[in-house]
Amino acid sequence: MSPSSCSPTTRARRSSCKGGTTFVFVTDGIEAALAKARAAAGRKDVTLAGGASAFQQYLAARLIDEVNISVVPLFLQAGERLFDNLGSAELRLEQARVIAAPGVTHIKYRAIR
């Protein structure tokens, strides 16, 4: 299956990609997507991967327990700010871990409820 067949869509569907990864596209909201991900994960953790918009929606809805950010000193000239568009959500994040490596710093935050 070609990588292009794993593109997001506006209709619900299932897609399997090279390497065995399966994507399930959900169109009925972030809560429904999270419920399906939790059901599929069983007792394992659920990880959100996507752009700033997906992160902002889950963070504003207080559906994120931890945030892992990798900081690389690369200037792209454009992009989206990760912590914008959060509405009136009063969020607090507590730094849990920092790992520095050549060319990157990994920071883990926990959401404080």
C-alpha distance (Angstrom), angle and dihedral (degrees) to the residues before:
residue distance angle dihedral
M1 . . .
S2 3.80 . .
P3 3.84 121.0 .
S4 3.81 89.9 -116.8
S5 3.80 89.7 66.2
C6 3.82 88.1 68.4
S7 3.80 94.8 64.1
P8 3.81 120.5 127.8
T9 3.76 117.0 -96.1
T10 3.78 139.0 -167.5
R11 3.79 92.7 -126.8
A12 3.79 125.9 69.2
R13 3.78 113.0 -104.9
R14 3.78 143.9 137.4
S15 3.80 122.6 -115.0
S16 3.80 130.8 -175.5
C17 3.77 118.4 -156.5
K18 3.76 136.5 -161.6
G19 3.79 109.6 -70.8
G20 3.80 95.1 35.1
T21 3.81 99.5 -80.9
T22 3.79 112.7 145.8
F23 3.79 121.8 -155.9
V24 3.79 122.1 -161.4
F25 3.79 112.7 -162.1
V26 3.80 112.8 -149.0
T27 3.80 122.1 -166.0
D28 3.81 102.0 178.4
G29 3.80 99.9 81.6
I30 3.78 142.0 -72.5
E31 3.81 94.3 -79.2
A32 3.82 91.4 56.0
A33 3.81 90.7 46.9
L34 3.81 90.8 51.0
A35 3.82 92.2 48.1
K36 3.81 90.6 52.2
A37 3.81 91.6 46.7
R38 3.81 91.7 50.1
A39 3.80 91.4 48.8
A40 3.80 91.1 50.2
A41 3.84 92.7 45.9
G42 3.77 95.5 51.1
R43 3.81 106.1 -172.3
K44 3.82 94.1 -10.7
D45 3.79 126.1 99.0
V46 3.80 121.2 -91.8
T47 3.80 116.6 -133.2
L48 3.79 124.1 -158.6
A49 3.78 114.0 -143.2
G50 3.74 121.0 178.6
G51 3.74 143.3 84.4
A52 3.78 131.9 -50.3
S53 3.81 92.7 -83.8
A54 3.82 94.0 59.5
F55 3.81 91.1 45.5
Q56 3.81 92.0 48.7
Q57 3.82 92.7 50.7
Y58 3.81 93.9 50.9
L59 3.80 93.5 42.1
A60 3.83 93.3 49.2
A61 3.81 89.4 49.5
R62 3.84 89.0 50.8
L63 3.79 91.8 -122.3
I64 3.81 95.6 130.3
D65 3.81 121.2 89.9
E66 3.80 98.8 179.4
V67 3.79 136.5 17.9
N68 3.80 123.5 -155.0
I69 3.79 114.8 -166.0
S70 3.79 125.6 -177.4
V71 3.79 112.8 -157.6
V72 3.81 116.5 -155.4
P73 3.82 119.7 176.7
L74 3.80 95.1 -124.1
F75 3.79 121.0 129.6
L76 3.80 112.3 -146.7
Q77 3.81 97.1 178.3
A78 3.82 91.8 -131.2
G79 3.78 142.4 31.7
E80 3.77 144.1 110.5
R81 3.78 126.6 -62.4
L82 3.79 108.8 -119.1
F83 3.81 97.4 -144.0
D84 3.83 98.5 43.9
N85 3.83 126.0 104.5
L86 3.80 95.8 35.2
G87 3.80 94.9 133.5
S88 3.78 116.1 -151.6
A89 3.80 94.4 -29.1
E90 3.78 109.8 138.0
L91 3.76 101.2 -144.7
R92 3.75 130.5 -178.4
L93 3.77 124.4 -170.6
E94 3.80 124.2 -169.5
Q95 3.79 119.5 -153.4
A96 3.79 108.3 -118.8
R97 3.81 104.0 171.3
V98 3.79 143.2 0.0
I99 3.79 124.1 -162.9
A100 3.78 116.8 -174.6
A101 3.79 120.5 -161.7
P102 3.79 133.4 163.1
G103 3.80 107.2 -67.6
V104 3.84 97.1 -1.2
T105 3.79 141.7 59.7
H106 3.81 119.8 -158.3
I107 3.81 115.8 -153.6
K108 3.80 125.0 -172.6
Y109 3.81 121.0 -161.7
R110 3.81 129.8 -173.8
A111 3.78 120.7 -146.2
I112 3.79 112.6 -120.0
R113 3.77 112.7 -143.9
